């Protein structure tokens, strides 16, 4: 996905709104990557938001989600922006 202005901020806000934990950051390739954990239905809602909506000024050309797994206990806390 191609991140627009404030994409990370909106992603962090949406993750917290959905009760997820995780992180988001820009890559050197001009894309955005991250990790999220939480209830499966909310993770699916976040994936849909990341694929179709994003921040108001973003242009999403592709969204890929890999390395999905079920965890018994959350391994992260909060939803943050990494640099």
PDB file of N, CA, C and O in Angstrom:
ATOM      1  N   UNK A   1       0.849  -1.161   0.000  1.00  0.00           N
ATOM      2  CA  UNK A   1       0.000   0.000   0.000  1.00  0.00           C
ATOM      3  C   UNK A   1       0.891   1.217   0.000  1.00  0.00           C
ATOM      4  O   UNK A   1       1.992   1.188   0.549  1.00  0.00           O
ATOM      5  N   UNK A   2       0.440   2.248  -0.590  1.00  0.00           N
ATOM      6  CA  UNK A   2       1.205   3.487  -0.630  1.00  0.00           C
ATOM      7  C   UNK A   2       0.638   4.426   0.423  1.00  0.00           C
ATOM      8  O   UNK A   2      -0.554   4.731   0.410  1.00  0.00           O
ATOM      9  N   UNK A   3       1.472   4.876   1.317  1.00  0.00           N
ATOM     10  CA  UNK A   3       1.015   5.714   2.415  1.00  0.00           C
ATOM     11  C   UNK A   3       0.924   7.167   2.008  1.00  0.00           C
ATOM     12  O   UNK A   3       1.841   7.701   1.383  1.00  0.00           O
ATOM     13  N   UNK A   4      -0.174   7.809   2.358  1.00  0.00           N
ATOM     14  CA  UNK A   4      -0.324   9.231   2.112  1.00  0.00           C
ATOM     15  C   UNK A   4       0.045  10.003   3.358  1.00  0.00           C
ATOM     16  O   UNK A   4       0.538   9.429   4.329  1.00  0.00           O
ATOM     17  N   UNK A   5      -0.186  11.272   3.336  1.00  0.00           N
ATOM     18  CA  UNK A   5       0.105  12.130   4.479  1.00  0.00           C
ATOM     19  C   UNK A   5      -0.711  11.669   5.678  1.00  0.00           C
ATOM     20  O   UNK A   5      -1.921  11.465   5.575  1.00  0.00           O
ATOM     21  N   UNK A   6      -0.048  11.507   6.807  1.00  0.00           N
ATOM     22  CA  UNK A   6      -0.687  11.137   8.083  1.00  0.00           C
ATOM     23  C   UNK A   6      -1.245   9.709   8.109  1.00  0.00           C
ATOM     24  O   UNK A   6      -2.045   9.379   8.985  1.00  0.00           O
ATOM     25  N   UNK A   7      -0.839   8.872   7.174  1.00  0.00           N
ATOM     26  CA  UNK A   7      -1.373   7.514   7.133  1.00  0.00           C
ATOM     27  C   UNK A   7      -1.101   6.770   8.432  1.00  0.00           C
ATOM     28  O   UNK A   7      -1.983   6.088   8.954  1.00  0.00           O
ATOM     29  N   UNK A   8       0.120   6.898   8.961  1.00  0.00           N
ATOM     30  CA  UNK A   8       0.464   6.200  10.202  1.00  0.00           C
ATOM     31  C   UNK A   8      -0.399   6.682  11.356  1.00  0.00           C
ATOM     32  O   UNK A   8      -0.859   5.877  12.165  1.00  0.00           O
ATOM     33  N   UNK A   9      -0.626   7.997  11.439  1.00  0.00           N
ATOM     34  CA  UNK A   9      -1.433   8.552  12.520  1.00  0.00           C
ATOM     35  C   UNK A   9      -2.868   8.006  12.458  1.00  0.00           C
ATOM     36  O   UNK A   9      -3.432   7.611  13.479  1.00  0.00           O
ATOM     37  N   UNK A  10      -3.446   7.988  11.265  1.00  0.00           N
ATOM     38  CA  UNK A  10      -4.802   7.474  11.118  1.00  0.00           C
ATOM     39  C   UNK A  10      -4.862   5.974  11.392  1.00  0.00           C
ATOM     40  O   UNK A  10      -5.848   5.485  11.943  1.00  0.00           O
ATOM     41  N   UNK A  11      -3.814   5.242  11.011  1.00  0.00           N
ATOM     42  CA  UNK A  11      -3.770   3.807  11.266  1.00  0.00           C
ATOM     43  C   UNK A  11      -3.704   3.533  12.765  1.00  0.00           C
ATOM     44  O   UNK A  11      -4.401   2.658  13.279  1.00  0.00           O
ATOM     45  N   UNK A  12      -2.871   4.278  13.446  1.00  0.00           N
ATOM     46  CA  UNK A  12      -2.766   4.144  14.901  1.00  0.00           C
ATOM     47  C   UNK A  12      -4.117   4.434  15.557  1.00  0.00           C
ATOM     48  O   UNK A  12      -4.563   3.689  16.429  1.00  0.00           O
ATOM     49  N   UNK A  13      -4.753   5.503  15.139  1.00  0.00           N
ATOM     50  CA  UNK A  13      -6.060   5.895  15.700  1.00  0.00           C
ATOM     51  C   UNK A  13      -7.110   4.808  15.453  1.00  0.00           C
ATOM     52  O   UNK A  13      -7.874   4.462  16.354  1.00  0.00           O
ATOM     53  N   UNK A  14      -7.145   4.275  14.237  1.00  0.00           N
ATOM     54  CA  UNK A  14      -8.125   3.240  13.890  1.00  0.00           C
ATOM     55  C   UNK A  14      -7.863   1.962  14.677  1.00  0.00           C
ATOM     56  O   UNK A  14      -8.801   1.319  15.149  1.00  0.00           O
ATOM     57  N   UNK A  15      -6.581   1.587  14.822  1.00  0.00           N
ATOM     58  CA  UNK A  15      -6.241   0.397  15.601  1.00  0.00           C
ATOM     59  C   UNK A  15      -6.720   0.511  17.033  1.00  0.00           C
ATOM     60  O   UNK A  15      -7.290  -0.435  17.578  1.00  0.00           O
ATOM     61  N   UNK A  16      -6.492   1.660  17.646  1.00  0.00           N
ATOM     62  CA  UNK A  16      -6.948   1.884  19.023  1.00  0.00           C
ATOM     63  C   UNK A  16      -8.468   1.868  19.102  1.00  0.00           C
ATOM     64  O   UNK A  16      -9.042   1.317  20.041  1.00  0.00           O
ATOM     65  N   UNK A  17      -9.116   2.476  18.112  1.00  0.00           N
ATOM     66  CA  UNK A  17     -10.586   2.517  18.069  1.00  0.00           C
ATOM     67  C   UNK A  17     -11.175   1.102  18.018  1.00  0.00           C
ATOM     68  O   UNK A  17     -12.231   0.839  18.594  1.00  0.00           O
ATOM     69  N   UNK A  18     -10.484   0.204  17.327  1.00  0.00           N
ATOM     70  CA  UNK A  18     -10.963  -1.176  17.194  1.00  0.00           C
ATOM     71  C   UNK A  18     -10.507  -2.074  18.345  1.00  0.00           C
ATOM     72  O   UNK A  18     -10.849  -3.256  18.383  1.00  0.00           O
ATOM     73  N   UNK A  19      -9.742  -1.523  19.276  1.00  0.00           N
ATOM     74  CA  UNK A  19      -9.278  -2.304  20.416  1.00  0.00           C
ATOM     75  C   UNK A  19      -8.123  -3.229  20.086  1.00  0.00           C
ATOM     76  O   UNK A  19      -7.922  -4.243  20.755  1.00  0.00           O
ATOM     77  N   UNK A  20      -7.360  -2.881  19.053  1.00  0.00           N
ATOM     78  CA  UNK A  20      -6.222  -3.695  18.646  1.00  0.00           C
ATOM     79  C   UNK A  20      -4.944  -3.183  19.287  1.00  0.00           C
ATOM     80  O   UNK A  20      -4.881  -2.046  19.756  1.00  0.00           O
ATOM     81  N   UNK A  21      -3.931  -4.028  19.303  1.00  0.00           N
ATOM     82  CA  UNK A  21      -2.590  -3.617  19.696  1.00  0.00           C
ATOM     83  C   UNK A  21      -1.696  -3.840  18.484  1.00  0.00           C
ATOM     84  O   UNK A  21      -1.974  -4.696  17.644  1.00  0.00           O
ATOM     85  N   UNK A  22      -0.622  -3.062  18.401  1.00  0.00           N
ATOM     86  CA  UNK A  22       0.275  -3.243  17.275  1.00  0.00           C
ATOM     87  C   UNK A  22       1.129  -2.033  17.022  1.00  0.00           C
ATOM     88  O   UNK A  22       1.295  -1.177  17.891  1.00  0.00           O
ATOM     89  N   UNK A  23       1.678  -1.963  15.810  1.00  0.00           N
ATOM     90  CA  UNK A  23       2.525  -0.848  15.421  1.00  0.00           C
ATOM     91  C   UNK A  23       2.445  -0.650  13.913  1.00  0.00           C
ATOM     92  O   UNK A  23       2.013  -1.536  13.176  1.00  0.00           O
ATOM     93  N   UNK A  24       2.868   0.523  13.474  1.00  0.00           N
ATOM     94  CA  UNK A  24       2.882   0.873  12.057  1.00  0.00           C
ATOM     95  C   UNK A  24       4.111   1.751  11.802  1.00  0.00           C
ATOM     96  O   UNK A  24       4.514   2.527  12.669  1.00  0.00           O
ATOM     97  N   UNK A  25       4.703   1.625  10.611  1.00  0.00           N
ATOM     98  CA  UNK A  25       5.844   2.478  10.254  1.00  0.00           C
ATOM     99  C   UNK A  25       5.952   2.588   8.735  1.00  0.00           C
ATOM    100  O   UNK A  25       5.444   1.748   7.993  1.00  0.00           O
ATOM    101  N   UNK A  26       6.624   3.640   8.297  1.00  0.00           N
ATOM    102  CA  UNK A  26       6.946   3.807   6.889  1.00  0.00           C
ATOM    103  C   UNK A  26       8.158   2.949   6.560  1.00  0.00           C
ATOM    104  O   UNK A  26       8.995   2.682   7.422  1.00  0.00           O
ATOM    105  N   UNK A  27       8.243   2.523   5.316  1.00  0.00           N
ATOM    106  CA  UNK A  27       9.421   1.792   4.861  1.00  0.00           C
ATOM    107  C   UNK A  27      10.243   2.693   3.947  1.00  0.00           C
ATOM    108  O   UNK A  27       9.790   3.766   3.547  1.00  0.00           O
ATOM    109  N   UNK A  28      11.436   2.257   3.626  1.00  0.00           N
ATOM    110  CA  UNK A  28      12.294   3.001   2.705  1.00  0.00           C
ATOM    111  C   UNK A  28      11.783   2.940   1.271  1.00  0.00           C
ATOM    112  O   UNK A  28      12.270   3.663   0.402  1.00  0.00           O
ATOM    113  N   UNK A  29      10.805   2.080   1.024  1.00  0.00           N
ATOM    114  CA  UNK A  29      10.243   1.913  -0.322  1.00  0.00           C
ATOM    115  C   UNK A  29       9.015   2.788  -0.554  1.00  0.00           C
ATOM    116  O   UNK A  29       8.367   2.686  -1.595  1.00  0.00           O
ATOM    117  N   UNK A  30       8.696   3.648   0.413  1.00  0.00           N
ATOM    118  CA  UNK A  30       7.526   4.513   0.274  1.00  0.00           C
ATOM    119  C   UNK A  30       6.217   3.826   0.599  1.00  0.00           C
ATOM    120  O   UNK A  30       5.147   4.310   0.227  1.00  0.00           O
ATOM    121  N   UNK A  31       6.293   2.699   1.290  1.00  0.00           N
ATOM    122  CA  UNK A  31       5.089   1.971   1.692  1.00  0.00           C
ATOM    123  C   UNK A  31       4.969   2.006   3.211  1.00  0.00           C
ATOM    124  O   UNK A  31       5.805   2.590   3.901  1.00  0.00           O
ATOM    125  N   UNK A  32       3.935   1.384   3.709  1.00  0.00           N
ATOM    126  CA  UNK A  32       3.693   1.314   5.145  1.00  0.00           C
ATOM    127  C   UNK A  32       3.621  -0.161   5.530  1.00  0.00           C
ATOM    128  O   UNK A  32       3.052  -0.975   4.804  1.00  0.00           O
ATOM    129  N   UNK A  33       4.207  -0.496   6.684  1.00  0.00           N
ATOM    130  CA  UNK A  33       4.117  -1.863   7.188  1.00  0.00           C
ATOM    131  C   UNK A  33       3.789  -1.822   8.672  1.00  0.00           C
ATOM    132  O   UNK A  33       3.960  -0.795   9.329  1.00  0.00           O
ATOM    133  N   UNK A  34       3.317  -2.942   9.190  1.00  0.00           N
ATOM    134  CA  UNK A  34       2.993  -2.974  10.605  1.00  0.00           C
ATOM    135  C   UNK A  34       2.596  -4.353  11.064  1.00  0.00           C
ATOM    136  O   UNK A  34       2.659  -5.333  10.321  1.00  0.00           O
ATOM    137  N   UNK A  35       2.188  -4.395  12.303  1.00  0.00           N
ATOM    138  CA  UNK A  35       1.730  -5.633  12.923  1.00  0.00           C
ATOM    139  C   UNK A  35       0.551  -5.288  13.810  1.00  0.00           C
ATOM    140  O   UNK A  35       0.530  -4.232  14.443  1.00  0.00           O
ATOM    141  N   UNK A  36      -0.432  -6.179  13.859  1.00  0.00           N
ATOM    142  CA  UNK A  36      -1.582  -5.945  14.727  1.00  0.00           C
ATOM    143  C   UNK A  36      -2.029  -7.261  15.338  1.00  0.00           C
ATOM    144  O   UNK A  36      -1.864  -8.333  14.756  1.00  0.00           O
ATOM    145  N   UNK A  37      -2.604  -7.145  16.534  1.00  0.00           N
ATOM    146  CA  UNK A  37      -3.142  -8.299  17.241  1.00  0.00           C
ATOM    147  C   UNK A  37      -4.437  -7.876  17.926  1.00  0.00           C
ATOM    148  O   UNK A  37      -4.608  -6.717  18.305  1.00  0.00           O
ATOM    149  N   UNK A  38      -5.330  -8.824  18.074  1.00  0.00           N
ATOM    150  CA  UNK A  38      -6.587  -8.561  18.754  1.00  0.00           C
ATOM    151  C   UNK A  38      -7.639  -9.555  18.316  1.00  0.00           C
ATOM    152  O   UNK A  38      -7.326 -10.544  17.654  1.00  0.00           O
ATOM    153  N   UNK A  39      -8.891  -9.299  18.683  1.00  0.00           N
ATOM    154  CA  UNK A  39      -9.974 -10.202  18.289  1.00  0.00           C
ATOM    155  C   UNK A  39     -10.032 -10.333  16.761  1.00  0.00           C
ATOM    156  O   UNK A  39      -9.890  -9.351  16.031  1.00  0.00           O
ATOM    157  N   UNK A  40     -10.240 -11.551  16.307  1.00  0.00           N
ATOM    158  CA  UNK A  40     -10.200 -11.837  14.869  1.00  0.00           C
ATOM    159  C   UNK A  40     -11.126 -10.935  14.056  1.00  0.00           C
ATOM    160  O   UNK A  40     -10.740 -10.463  12.986  1.00  0.00           O
ATOM    161  N   UNK A  41     -12.342 -10.688  14.549  1.00  0.00           N
ATOM    162  CA  UNK A  41     -13.269  -9.846  13.786  1.00  0.00           C
ATOM    163  C   UNK A  41     -12.759  -8.414  13.663  1.00  0.00           C
ATOM    164  O   UNK A  41     -12.963  -7.767  12.636  1.00  0.00           O
ATOM    165  N   UNK A  42     -12.097  -7.920  14.702  1.00  0.00           N
ATOM    166  CA  UNK A  42     -11.569  -6.561  14.648  1.00  0.00           C
ATOM    167  C   UNK A  42     -10.321  -6.484  13.766  1.00  0.00           C
ATOM    168  O   UNK A  42     -10.093  -5.475  13.099  1.00  0.00           O
ATOM    169  N   UNK A  43      -9.524  -7.532  13.763  1.00  0.00           N
ATOM    170  CA  UNK A  43      -8.378  -7.591  12.849  1.00  0.00           C
ATOM    171  C   UNK A  43      -8.883  -7.558  11.408  1.00  0.00           C
ATOM    172  O   UNK A  43      -8.315  -6.871  10.559  1.00  0.00           O
ATOM    173  N   UNK A  44      -9.954  -8.307  11.140  1.00  0.00           N
ATOM    174  CA  UNK A  44     -10.538  -8.307   9.788  1.00  0.00           C
ATOM    175  C   UNK A  44     -11.077  -6.924   9.424  1.00  0.00           C
ATOM    176  O   UNK A  44     -10.920  -6.476   8.288  1.00  0.00           O
ATOM    177  N   UNK A  45     -11.716  -6.242  10.388  1.00  0.00           N
ATOM    178  CA  UNK A  45     -12.193  -4.876  10.137  1.00  0.00           C
ATOM    179  C   UNK A  45     -11.033  -3.951   9.801  1.00  0.00           C
ATOM    180  O   UNK A  45     -11.140  -3.121   8.898  1.00  0.00           O
ATOM    181  N   UNK A  46      -9.922  -4.091  10.523  1.00  0.00           N
ATOM    182  CA  UNK A  46      -8.744  -3.259  10.279  1.00  0.00           C
ATOM    183  C   UNK A  46      -8.154  -3.554   8.908  1.00  0.00           C
ATOM    184  O   UNK A  46      -7.758  -2.630   8.198  1.00  0.00           O
ATOM    185  N   UNK A  47      -8.089  -4.816   8.527  1.00  0.00           N
ATOM    186  CA  UNK A  47      -7.568  -5.172   7.212  1.00  0.00           C
ATOM    187  C   UNK A  47      -8.426  -4.567   6.101  1.00  0.00           C
ATOM    188  O   UNK A  47      -7.898  -4.086   5.099  1.00  0.00           O
ATOM    189  N   UNK A  48      -9.724  -4.590   6.277  1.00  0.00           N
ATOM    190  CA  UNK A  48     -10.621  -3.980   5.298  1.00  0.00           C
ATOM    191  C   UNK A  48     -10.381  -2.477   5.222  1.00  0.00           C
ATOM    192  O   UNK A  48     -10.302  -1.915   4.129  1.00  0.00           O
ATOM    193  N   UNK A  49     -10.266  -1.827   6.370  1.00  0.00           N
ATOM    194  CA  UNK A  49     -10.002  -0.377   6.410  1.00  0.00           C
ATOM    195  C   UNK A  49      -8.676  -0.061   5.730  1.00  0.00           C
ATOM    196  O   UNK A  49      -8.594   0.883   4.944  1.00  0.00           O
ATOM    197  N   UNK A  50      -7.632  -0.843   6.026  1.00  0.00           N
ATOM    198  CA  UNK A  50      -6.320  -0.632   5.412  1.00  0.00           C
ATOM    199  C   UNK A  50      -6.355  -0.848   3.905  1.00  0.00           C
ATOM    200  O   UNK A  50      -5.629  -0.181   3.167  1.00  0.00           O
ATOM    201  N   UNK A  51      -7.186  -1.770   3.441  1.00  0.00           N
ATOM    202  CA  UNK A  51      -7.263  -2.103   2.016  1.00  0.00           C
ATOM    203  C   UNK A  51      -8.088  -1.120   1.204  1.00  0.00           C
ATOM    204  O   UNK A  51      -7.795  -0.874   0.034  1.00  0.00           O
ATOM    205  N   UNK A  52      -9.116  -0.560   1.822  1.00  0.00           N
ATOM    206  CA  UNK A  52     -10.094   0.224   1.061  1.00  0.00           C
ATOM    207  C   UNK A  52     -10.165   1.700   1.422  1.00  0.00           C
ATOM    208  O   UNK A  52     -10.494   2.525   0.569  1.00  0.00           O
ATOM    209  N   UNK A  53      -9.865   2.046   2.663  1.00  0.00           N
ATOM    210  CA  UNK A  53     -10.107   3.414   3.121  1.00  0.00           C
ATOM    211  C   UNK A  53      -8.816   4.139   3.476  1.00  0.00           C
ATOM    212  O   UNK A  53      -8.403   5.044   2.752  1.00  0.00           O
ATOM    213  N   UNK A  54      -8.181   3.765   4.558  1.00  0.00           N
ATOM    214  CA  UNK A  54      -6.958   4.440   4.979  1.00  0.00           C
ATOM    215  C   UNK A  54      -7.205   5.875   5.398  1.00  0.00           C
ATOM    216  O   UNK A  54      -8.331   6.249   5.728  1.00  0.00           O
ATOM    217  N   UNK A  55      -6.154   6.677   5.384  1.00  0.00           N
ATOM    218  CA  UNK A  55      -6.298   8.083   5.763  1.00  0.00           C
ATOM    219  C   UNK A  55      -6.960   8.858   4.619  1.00  0.00           C
ATOM    220  O   UNK A  55      -6.946   8.406   3.474  1.00  0.00           O
ATOM    221  N   UNK A  56      -7.534  10.014   4.923  1.00  0.00           N
ATOM    222  CA  UNK A  56      -8.242  10.776   3.892  1.00  0.00           C
ATOM    223  C   UNK A  56      -7.387  11.120   2.661  1.00  0.00           C
ATOM    224  O   UNK A  56      -7.917  11.203   1.553  1.00  0.00           O
ATOM    225  N   UNK A  57      -6.096  11.317   2.839  1.00  0.00           N
ATOM    226  CA  UNK A  57      -5.256  11.709   1.704  1.00  0.00           C
ATOM    227  C   UNK A  57      -4.404  10.572   1.151  1.00  0.00           C
ATOM    228  O   UNK A  57      -3.526  10.810   0.322  1.00  0.00           O
ATOM    229  N   UNK A  58      -4.647   9.342   1.596  1.00  0.00           N
ATOM    230  CA  UNK A  58      -3.839   8.223   1.106  1.00  0.00           C
ATOM    231  C   UNK A  58      -4.362   7.714  -0.229  1.00  0.00           C
ATOM    232  O   UNK A  58      -5.532   7.880  -0.574  1.00  0.00           O
ATOM    233  N   UNK A  59      -3.460   7.096  -0.956  1.00  0.00           N
ATOM    234  CA  UNK A  59      -3.796   6.436  -2.218  1.00  0.00           C
ATOM    235  C   UNK A  59      -3.351   4.989  -2.069  1.00  0.00           C
ATOM    236  O   UNK A  59      -2.163   4.688  -2.185  1.00  0.00           O
ATOM    237  N   UNK A  60      -4.284   4.108  -1.815  1.00  0.00           N
ATOM    238  CA  UNK A  60      -3.967   2.709  -1.578  1.00  0.00           C
ATOM    239  C   UNK A  60      -3.985   1.973  -2.908  1.00  0.00           C
ATOM    240  O   UNK A  60      -5.025   1.870  -3.559  1.00  0.00           O
ATOM    241  N   UNK A  61      -2.838   1.466  -3.301  1.00  0.00           N
ATOM    242  CA  UNK A  61      -2.736   0.733  -4.556  1.00  0.00           C
ATOM    243  C   UNK A  61      -2.675  -0.771  -4.338  1.00  0.00           C
ATOM    244  O   UNK A  61      -2.994  -1.547  -5.238  1.00  0.00           O
ATOM    245  N   UNK A  62      -2.265  -1.182  -3.142  1.00  0.00           N
ATOM    246  CA  UNK A  62      -2.149  -2.604  -2.840  1.00  0.00           C
ATOM    247  C   UNK A  62      -2.049  -2.773  -1.329  1.00  0.00           C
ATOM    248  O   UNK A  62      -1.404  -1.975  -0.649  1.00  0.00           O
ATOM    249  N   UNK A  63      -2.676  -3.793  -0.821  1.00  0.00           N
ATOM    250  CA  UNK A  63      -2.549  -4.145   0.602  1.00  0.00           C
ATOM    251  C   UNK A  63      -2.272  -5.634   0.690  1.00  0.00           C
ATOM    252  O   UNK A  63      -3.027  -6.447   0.155  1.00  0.00           O
ATOM    253  N   UNK A  64      -1.196  -5.985   1.361  1.00  0.00           N
ATOM    254  CA  UNK A  64      -0.819  -7.390   1.533  1.00  0.00           C
ATOM    255  C   UNK A  64      -0.744  -7.695   3.017  1.00  0.00           C
ATOM    256  O   UNK A  64      -0.234  -6.896   3.802  1.00  0.00           O
ATOM    257  N   UNK A  65      -1.249  -8.844   3.391  1.00  0.00           N
ATOM    258  CA  UNK A  65      -1.230  -9.272   4.783  1.00  0.00           C
ATOM    259  C   UNK A  65      -0.624 -10.657   4.840  1.00  0.00           C
ATOM    260  O   UNK A  65      -1.169 -11.600   4.266  1.00  0.00           O
ATOM    261  N   UNK A  66       0.482 -10.787   5.518  1.00  0.00           N
ATOM    262  CA  UNK A  66       1.169 -12.073   5.572  1.00  0.00           C
ATOM    263  C   UNK A  66       1.462 -12.480   6.997  1.00  0.00           C
ATOM    264  O   UNK A  66       1.206 -11.742   7.948  1.00  0.00           O
ATOM    265  N   UNK A  67       2.007 -13.677   7.116  1.00  0.00           N
ATOM    266  CA  UNK A  67       2.415 -14.210   8.410  1.00  0.00           C
ATOM    267  C   UNK A  67       1.313 -14.124   9.459  1.00  0.00           C
ATOM    268  O   UNK A  67       1.562 -13.726  10.597  1.00  0.00           O
ATOM    269  N   UNK A  68       0.113 -14.491   9.080  1.00  0.00           N
ATOM    270  CA  UNK A  68      -1.001 -14.466  10.018  1.00  0.00           C
ATOM    271  C   UNK A  68      -0.967 -15.710  10.878  1.00  0.00           C
ATOM    272  O   UNK A  68      -0.732 -16.817  10.392  1.00  0.00           O
ATOM    273  N   UNK A  69      -1.206 -15.511  12.174  1.00  0.00           N
ATOM    274  CA  UNK A  69      -1.235 -16.636  13.107  1.00  0.00           C
ATOM    275  C   UNK A  69      -2.125 -16.278  14.284  1.00  0.00           C
ATOM    276  O   UNK A  69      -2.380 -15.103  14.550  1.00  0.00           O
ATOM    277  N   UNK A  70      -2.590 -17.288  14.977  1.00  0.00           N
ATOM    278  CA  UNK A  70      -3.395 -17.113  16.173  1.00  0.00           C
ATOM    279  C   UNK A  70      -2.466 -17.104  17.381  1.00  0.00           C
ATOM    280  O   UNK A  70      -1.566 -17.937  17.492  1.00  0.00           O
ATOM    281  N   UNK A  71      -2.693 -16.156  18.279  1.00  0.00           N
ATOM    282  CA  UNK A  71      -1.901 -16.100  19.514  1.00  0.00           C
ATOM    283  C   UNK A  71      -2.837 -16.280  20.703  1.00  0.00           C
ATOM    284  O   UNK A  71      -3.966 -15.790  20.696  1.00  0.00           O
ATOM    285  N   UNK A  72      -2.361 -16.983  21.718  1.00  0.00           N
ATOM    286  CA  UNK A  72      -3.169 -17.206  22.914  1.00  0.00           C
ATOM    287  C   UNK A  72      -3.204 -15.977  23.814  1.00  0.00           C
ATOM    288  O   UNK A  72      -4.182 -15.733  24.520  1.00  0.00           O
ATOM    289  N   UNK A  73      -2.128 -15.216  23.777  1.00  0.00           N
ATOM    290  CA  UNK A  73      -2.011 -14.020  24.612  1.00  0.00           C
ATOM    291  C   UNK A  73      -1.368 -12.921  23.770  1.00  0.00           C
ATOM    292  O   UNK A  73      -0.440 -13.181  23.004  1.00  0.00           O
ATOM    293  N   UNK A  74      -1.865 -11.695  23.915  1.00  0.00           N
ATOM    294  CA  UNK A  74      -1.313 -10.584  23.146  1.00  0.00           C
ATOM    295  C   UNK A  74       0.166 -10.399  23.471  1.00  0.00           C
ATOM    296  O   UNK A  74       0.567 -10.448  24.634  1.00  0.00           O
ATOM    297  N   UNK A  75       0.960 -10.190  22.447  1.00  0.00           N
ATOM    298  CA  UNK A  75       2.401 -10.045  22.608  1.00  0.00           C
ATOM    299  C   UNK A  75       2.834  -8.585  22.586  1.00  0.00           C
ATOM    300  O   UNK A  75       3.998  -8.276  22.841  1.00  0.00           O
ATOM    301  N   UNK A  76       1.914  -7.703  22.289  1.00  0.00           N
ATOM    302  CA  UNK A  76       2.178  -6.268  22.207  1.00  0.00           C
ATOM    303  C   UNK A  76       1.242  -5.526  23.136  1.00  0.00           C
ATOM    304  O   UNK A  76       0.302  -6.112  23.673  1.00  0.00           O
ATOM    305  N   UNK A  77       1.491  -4.244  23.330  1.00  0.00           N
ATOM    306  CA  UNK A  77       0.551  -3.419  24.085  1.00  0.00           C
ATOM    307  C   UNK A  77       0.451  -2.068  23.393  1.00  0.00           C
ATOM    308  O   UNK A  77       1.434  -1.559  22.853  1.00  0.00           O
ATOM    309  N   UNK A  78      -0.728  -1.502  23.414  1.00  0.00           N
ATOM    310  CA  UNK A  78      -0.950  -0.215  22.761  1.00  0.00           C
ATOM    311  C   UNK A  78      -0.862  -0.348  21.240  1.00  0.00           C
ATOM    312  O   UNK A  78      -0.637  -1.437  20.712  1.00  0.00           O
ATOM    313  N   UNK A  79      -1.040   0.754  20.563  1.00  0.00           N
ATOM    314  CA  UNK A  79      -0.882   0.806  19.115  1.00  0.00           C
ATOM    315  C   UNK A  79      -0.040   2.027  18.824  1.00  0.00           C
ATOM    316  O   UNK A  79      -0.476   3.152  19.064  1.00  0.00           O
ATOM    317  N   UNK A  80       1.162   1.822  18.309  1.00  0.00           N
ATOM    318  CA  UNK A  80       2.126   2.908  18.204  1.00  0.00           C
ATOM    319  C   UNK A  80       2.661   3.080  16.786  1.00  0.00           C
ATOM    320  O   UNK A  80       2.504   2.216  15.924  1.00  0.00           O
ATOM    321  N   UNK A  81       3.291   4.216  16.582  1.00  0.00           N
ATOM    322  CA  UNK A  81       4.017   4.493  15.350  1.00  0.00           C
ATOM    323  C   UNK A  81       5.492   4.265  15.626  1.00  0.00           C
ATOM    324  O   UNK A  81       6.043   4.790  16.594  1.00  0.00           O
ATOM    325  N   UNK A  82       6.117   3.489  14.783  1.00  0.00           N
ATOM    326  CA  UNK A  82       7.555   3.243  14.896  1.00  0.00           C
ATOM    327  C   UNK A  82       8.281   4.044  13.835  1.00  0.00           C
ATOM    328  O   UNK A  82       7.727   4.355  12.781  1.00  0.00           O
ATOM    329  N   UNK A  83       9.517   4.368  14.128  1.00  0.00           N
ATOM    330  CA  UNK A  83      10.318   5.145  13.172  1.00  0.00           C
ATOM    331  C   UNK A  83      11.557   4.379  12.792  1.00  0.00           C
ATOM    332  O   UNK A  83      12.363   4.864  11.996  1.00  0.00           O
TER     333      UNK A  83
END
